[in-house]
Structures are given as structure tokens and as C-alpha cells.
Amino acid sequence: MLSSRTAHCLHCALLLITVFILELLTGGIKWSWWSPAAEPVEVNPWEIYGILPTFILYFLRILSFLALPQVIFNILGLSLFNTFPEKVILKGSPLLAPFLCIRVVTRGDYPDLVKKNVTRNLNLCLDVGLENFIVEVVTDKLIPGLSSFNRVREVVVPPSYSTKSGALFKARALQYCLENDVNILSDVDWIVHLDEETILTDNAIRGILNFVLDAKHQFGQGLITYANDHVVNWMTTLADSFRVADDMGKLRAQFYLFHKPYFSWKGSYVVTQVAAERKITFDNGPDGSVAEDCFFGMKAFSEGYSFNFIEGEMWEKSPFTIWDFLQQRKRWMQGIFLVVHSPVIPWRKKILLAISLYSWVTLPLTTSNVVFAYLAPIPCTPLIDFLCAFVGAMNIYMYIFGVIKSFSLHRMGPVRLIIFIIGALATIPFNIIIENIAVVWGLFGNKYHFYVVNKELKPPTTV
């Protein structure tokens, strides 16, 4: 079995080889004896296509650079820090750790799932040696039998409850927990935010304990993978391999190097200090309710709080259907759009998030480069050709690495792993189509709708 350091070095070598080969194939690096795109385009586009079409063609090409900041952060995170770390080692005794509240937010539509995962996570915490903790389930509907669990507190959000700013959906439930007459936590305690389908691992628990024992940062987040236990939908799971690489790349780079959420963060596997969370609050109005995690993170960033990456992964499942996958992406885009355009967050704090958003929003335009590069080629400087190919090559490698990280070589073997990598690469056109539909629908559709994907293979239970 490969050592952690050897596995990381092999990954770095594979990254360089992949980028180099794709640069050659696409003409980003022009070697006449190799590259099929090495010959320069012998056209004057201003004469052949006209001024306006040529301007549009160059504009579309330059739009590709909006993804460059994310690519830079991804390559930093994937290369500077070990991508295959060893088992997380506790740096202190769990008995000395501050009090932890593992908070699960649910609408209550899937009571069996909630009880099953609460039981699983609770038992794992005890197995790891965690003593000073509770599991708190925040729900819109009472979950039968849950209140009888040891170490479990059920908080039912009353239908009549409303926040001062009119927060909605998950943000409303999270804010209810912070109200003085509901909150039972002290300012020095910590909250671990999970979705109802999130599964803890022993490594994640040890990573969280190390994070709270260190206590240098008020907020933290770690890696989530989507290919554990039973895989429901292989297409969406392989497509989500990009998200795994994004966590190991961009998320780690922004937190390890700068301790700031320049590109925001996710809504699950979030660890917060109670005092800081109550200071920031989730009471951020409708604009902060569609992507409440993004708004909260950017608001905390604006107020000077620091963030760090937490070692150890948690498990979730990718959407069960293509429809849910599309709806999920649409909601994310709409929520981030509302955050970027909210006057509450200063522009100097959200400039990288805004660039990231508009690289997403302009995806239908940048996708057209694939067609126009063939139908209406234009000459570009070597630097532009190199950078365009570099962005594309890194995005392709993200799928490769995401599969390697999700389906380990030790667990799957080389043949099955190669099949999964090919499968993930085959989902790229599907992912591009879904993302394009999500962008168009999200831009022109109702932005204040919170779609919750199906969490169980059976219909939701009415309680």
C-alpha cells in the first residue's frame, strides 16, 4: 500500500502530465512536431467576420478567464497540501474538549432517515471517546420517538415563529436555535452543523476535536465525499467528484493559506463557536435565506472572523435524480447571486465570490467557445491560448482527482478505478448541459424558492 506522501507525489505528477498533454492537444503549448493545433490561424478575423462578430468572438474567449482565480486556488490546494493525509491523530484528550452540539436541521419529511443517522452518528461519537456533547435535531415537524433518545435534544420550530428580518427556510430554523429562550449553549461551546443525510466518520470527529481544542479560529469546515455506502445514482455521484476536488483544492487553499472564505463555503460540515455564530446570526432576510451558508460565511468574513480547514471527511449522497441535481444547482446559483448583490456584504470582501459567480452565470456564453473555435477560429497570443487551455485542463483533472479521492485505489483496485475515471469524464457534457440549464432557469426564475432534494428512496413520510 502506498504511503501518504508517495500517493500525494503521484497525484501531483498526474496533474502535471494531464495539464501538459491537454495543453499540447488543444494548442495551448505549440510544438509543431506534436500539437495538432500548432499551426497558427492564417486569418484576419476583422476582415473575414467583420468588426462586431470579431469583437464578440474575442469577448467570449476572454470570458473564460473568469474561472482563473478558482483554478489558481484549486491548484494551490491540490499541490501544496497533502491530498492523501494519514489517519487523523488526536492532539488532546476528548475529556478536555469543550462542549459540542451536533446540530442537524430538517423539515421533518424523512423521520426514519433522521433517526437512523442520528443513531449512527451518536454511536460513532461514543466509540471515538467523545463525552461532552449532545445531538440537537432542529425540525419543522415533530419526529416521533426522537425525544426518547439519550443525548438527543429535539427542537421544533413553531409555525408562528418569524425573525426580525424575515429570514426563511433553513436560515429561519437556524436562527430560532439562537434565540435566548431556546439556546442552551454557552458562548465558549461549539456547534457542528450537519444536514439530515450527513454521516460522521471517526476521522472527522477527531479532526473537529483538534480544531476546537486549538481554538485559534472561530469557523471551520472539512471535506465531504459522495461515493460511500450505497451509491443511488452513478451519474450524479460521478459528476459530484468535481465537488470533492473543489474541497481539497480551493477550500483548503483559502482556509490554510489565508483563513478567509474568499469563495464562500458549504452548508454542511460547518463548525462554529457559539459566541461568533450568535454575533453573525442567520437573521439575514430573504436574500440570506436561499444560500444561508454563503451569506453567513461572507458576513463573518466581513466582520473579521477567521476560518480554517478541518481534517477528516464526512459522507453524503449525491442527488438521487437528474431533476434534483438540476434543482440543487439552480438553488445554489440563485442563492449566491443574491449574496453577491446584497448591499450588506462589502464588495471588497466578495470580489472573488463575484468573479466565481459570473464565471458560472456566463457559462452558456463560454461554452459556445467550443463551437466557435471550430467554426470561426481567431488568432490569439500564446499567453491567451495557454491560459484558456490551462483552465480547461485543470477542470478536467478535477474530475479525475475527485474520483481517485472518492474511490480509493486500495478499496476499488486499478481496473475499477480507471472505469470510474472514464465514467466521470463522460459525465462532463452532462454536467455542462445541467449547469447551463440551471443558469438560464436560475437567472429568470423565482430566486426565493428553496428546493429540497429527495433524501430517501421511498416517498416522504407525513407526520
C-alpha positions, 0 to 999 in steps of 0.5 A: 500500500502506498504511503501518504506522501508517495500517493500525494507525489503521484497525484501531483505528477498526474496533474502535471502530465494531464495539464501538459498533454491537454495543453499540447492537444488543444494548442495551448503549448505549440510544438509543431512536431506534436500539437495538432493545433500548432499551426497558427490561424492564417486569418484576419478575423476583422476582415473575414467576420467583420468588426462586431462578430470579431469583437464578440468572438474575442469577448467570449474567449476572454470570458473564460478567464473568469474561472482563473482565480478558482483554478489558481486556488484549486491548484494551490490546494491540490499541490501544496497540501497533502491530498492523501493525509494519514489517519487523523491523530488526536492532539488532546484528550476528548475529556478536555474538549469543550462542549459540542452540539451536533446540530442537524436541521430538517423539515421533518419529511424523512423521520426514519432517515433522521433517526437512523443517522442520528443513531449512527452518528451518536454511536460513532461519537461514543466509540471515538471517546467523545463525552461532552456533547449532545445531538440537537435535531432542529425540525419543522415537524415533530419526529416521533420517538426522537425525544426518547433518545439519550443525548438527543435534544429535539427542537421544533420550530413553531409555525408562528415563529418569524425573525426580525428580518424575515429570514426563511427556510433553513436560515429561519430554523437556524436562527430560532436555535439562537434565540435566548429562550431556546439556546442552551449553549454557552458562548465558549461551546461549539456547534457542528452543523450537519444536514439530515443525510450527513454521516460522521466518520471517526476521522472527522470527529477527531479532526473537529476535536483538534480544531476546537481544542486549538481554538485559534479560529472561530469557523471551520469546515472539512471535506465531504465525499459522495461515493460511500455506502450505497451509491443511488445514482452513478451519474450524479455521484460521478459528476459530484467528484468535481465537488470533492476536488473543489474541497481539497483544492480551493477550500483548503487553499483559502482556509490554510493559506489565508483563513478567509472564505474568499469563495464562500463555503458549504452548508454542511460540515460547518463548525462554529463557536457559539459566541461568533455564530450568535454575533453573525446570526442567520437573521439575514432576510430573504436574500440570506435565506436561499444560500444561508451558508454563503451569506453567513460565511461572507458576513463573518468574513466581513466582520473579521472572523477567521476560518480554517480547514478541518481534517477528516471527511464526512459522507453524503449522497449525491442527488438521487435524480437528474431533476434534483441535481438540476434543482440543487444547482439552480438553488445554489446559483440563485442563492449566491447571486443574491449574496453577491448583490446584497448591499450588506456584504462589502464588495471588497470582501466578495470580489472573488465570490463575484468573479466565481459567480459570473464565471458560472452565470456566463457559462452558456456564453463560454461554452459556445467557445467550443463551437466557435473555435471550430467554426470561426477560429481567431488568432490569439497570443500564446499567453491567451491560448495557454491560459484558456487551455490551462483552465480547461485542463485543470477542470478536467483533472478535477474530475479525475482527482475527485474520483481517485479521492472518492474511490480509493485505489486500495478499496476499488483496485486499478481496473475499477478505478480507471472505469470510474475515471472514464465514467466521470469524464463522460459525465462532463457534457452532462454536467455542462448541459445541467449547469447551463440549464440551471443558469438560464432557469436560475437567472429568470426564475423565482430566486426565493424558492428553496428546493429540497432534494429527495433524501430517501428512496421511498416517498416522504413520510407525513407526520 
